[in-house]
Amino acid sequence: MTRWLLSDSAAQDLEELCDFLLERFPEHAVQTIDVVTNALDVLTEHPLMGRTIGHGLRELVISRGRSGYLALYEFDPIADIAIVHAIRHQRESDYH
């Protein structure tokens, strides 16, 4: 079974997302973080699920209501690990 892990920058993205939600929409903070991590858990069974975007990177679409989030990751089949490099809201223009 594939493992997934967050890079330092993706962990920072998730922390910033949580901080933003706690400040503006506290009632959605925990649930949204659960939605993101549960979506990443899907990679344990389907690591190639995300769409290919080039340079060995894939993008996982994480639905959340009328919008959602995107997780930029790469899959290493030899190590059987999906490394998440960034997480952003779908309405953001690009990854940090």
One Martini backbone bead per residue (centre of mass of N, CA, C, O) as a GRO file, in nm:
protein
   96
    1MET     BB    1   0.096   0.037   0.023
    2THR     BB    2   0.070   0.354  -0.012
    3ARG     BB    3   0.229   0.640   0.083
    4TRP     BB    4   0.193   0.960   0.244
    5LEU     BB    5   0.342   1.295   0.225
    6LEU     BB    6   0.446   1.598   0.356
    7SER     BB    7   0.587   1.858   0.285
    8ASP     BB    8   0.680   2.146   0.419
    9SER     BB    9   0.505   2.320   0.225
   10ALA     BB   10   0.238   2.160   0.260
   11ALA     BB   11   0.217   2.193   0.564
   12GLN     BB   12   0.199   2.500   0.546
   13ASP     BB   13  -0.055   2.513   0.376
   14LEU     BB   14  -0.238   2.366   0.583
   15GLU     BB   15  -0.194   2.566   0.812
   16GLU     BB   16  -0.299   2.818   0.663
   17LEU     BB   17  -0.579   2.708   0.610
   18CYS     BB   18  -0.656   2.669   0.904
   19ASP     BB   19  -0.616   2.961   0.996
   20PHE     BB   20  -0.818   3.088   0.804
   21LEU     BB   21  -1.067   2.926   0.900
   22LEU     BB   22  -1.055   3.001   1.203
   23GLU     BB   23  -1.098   3.309   1.145
   24ARG     BB   24  -1.362   3.292   0.934
   25PHE     BB   25  -1.452   2.950   0.953
   26PRO     BB   26  -1.462   2.761   1.221
   27GLU     BB   27  -1.691   2.550   1.141
   28HIS     BB   28  -1.486   2.436   0.887
   29ALA     BB   29  -1.199   2.353   0.961
   30VAL     BB   30  -1.195   2.050   1.039
   31GLN     BB   31  -1.356   1.941   0.800
   32THR     BB   32  -1.159   2.036   0.578
   33ILE     BB   33  -0.909   1.884   0.671
   34ASP     BB   34  -1.046   1.609   0.644
   35VAL     BB   35  -1.098   1.624   0.342
   36VAL     BB   36  -0.803   1.641   0.258
   37THR     BB   37  -0.689   1.385   0.403
   38ASN     BB   38  -0.890   1.184   0.277
   39ALA     BB   39  -0.799   1.232  -0.013
   40LEU     BB   40  -0.504   1.143   0.035
   41ASP     BB   41  -0.579   0.849   0.117
   42VAL     BB   42  -0.644   0.752  -0.174
   43LEU     BB   43  -0.339   0.721  -0.259
   44THR     BB   44  -0.290   0.439  -0.126
   45GLU     BB   45  -0.464   0.297  -0.374
   46HIS     BB   46  -0.437   0.569  -0.593
   47PRO     BB   47  -0.152   0.726  -0.699
   48LEU     BB   48  -0.267   0.790  -1.017
   49MET     BB   49  -0.527   0.974  -1.000
   50GLY     BB   50  -0.401   1.213  -1.082
   51ARG     BB   51  -0.330   1.453  -1.290
   52THR     BB   52  -0.122   1.525  -1.534
   53ILE     BB   53   0.135   1.813  -1.545
   54GLY     BB   54   0.428   1.738  -1.533
   55HIS     BB   55   0.741   1.653  -1.426
   56GLY     BB   56   0.604   1.412  -1.242
   57LEU     BB   57   0.333   1.552  -1.190
   58ARG     BB   58   0.038   1.581  -0.985
   59GLU     BB   59  -0.331   1.637  -0.961
   60LEU     BB   60  -0.552   1.670  -0.692
   61VAL     BB   61  -0.892   1.669  -0.661
   62ILE     BB   62  -1.075   1.854  -0.399
   63SER     BB   63  -1.381   1.844  -0.292
   64ARG     BB   64  -1.579   2.154  -0.179
   65GLY     BB   65  -1.847   2.198  -0.289
   66ARG     BB   66  -1.812   2.455  -0.527
   67SER     BB   67  -1.521   2.369  -0.470
   68GLY     BB   68  -1.171   2.355  -0.356
   69TYR     BB   69  -0.881   2.151  -0.399
   70LEU     BB   70  -0.520   2.121  -0.453
   71ALA     BB   71  -0.278   1.858  -0.513
   72LEU     BB   72   0.066   1.845  -0.529
   73TYR     BB   73   0.229   1.554  -0.676
   74GLU     BB   74   0.440   1.262  -0.630
   75PHE     BB   75   0.529   0.939  -0.764
   76ASP     BB   76   0.709   0.664  -0.614
   77PRO     BB   77   0.725   0.335  -0.709
   78ILE     BB   78   0.970   0.226  -0.553
   79ALA     BB   79   0.879   0.355  -0.265
   80ASP     BB   80   0.572   0.389  -0.244
   81ILE     BB   81   0.526   0.722  -0.276
   82ALA     BB   82   0.347   1.023  -0.190
   83ILE     BB   83   0.440   1.357  -0.258
   84VAL     BB   84   0.341   1.649  -0.112
   85HIS     BB   85   0.399   1.993  -0.218
   86ALA     BB   86   0.093   2.111  -0.248
   87ILE     BB   87  -0.175   2.338  -0.133
   88ARG     BB   88  -0.483   2.458  -0.284
   89HIS     BB   89  -0.705   2.658  -0.396
   90GLN     BB   90  -0.888   2.666  -0.686
   91ARG     BB   91  -0.885   2.999  -0.694
   92GLU     BB   92  -0.606   2.996  -0.718
   93SER     BB   93  -0.356   3.062  -0.953
   94ASP     BB   94  -0.120   2.918  -0.778
   95TYR     BB   95   0.149   2.798  -0.659
   96HIS     BB   96   0.402   2.872  -0.417
   0.00000   0.00000   0.00000
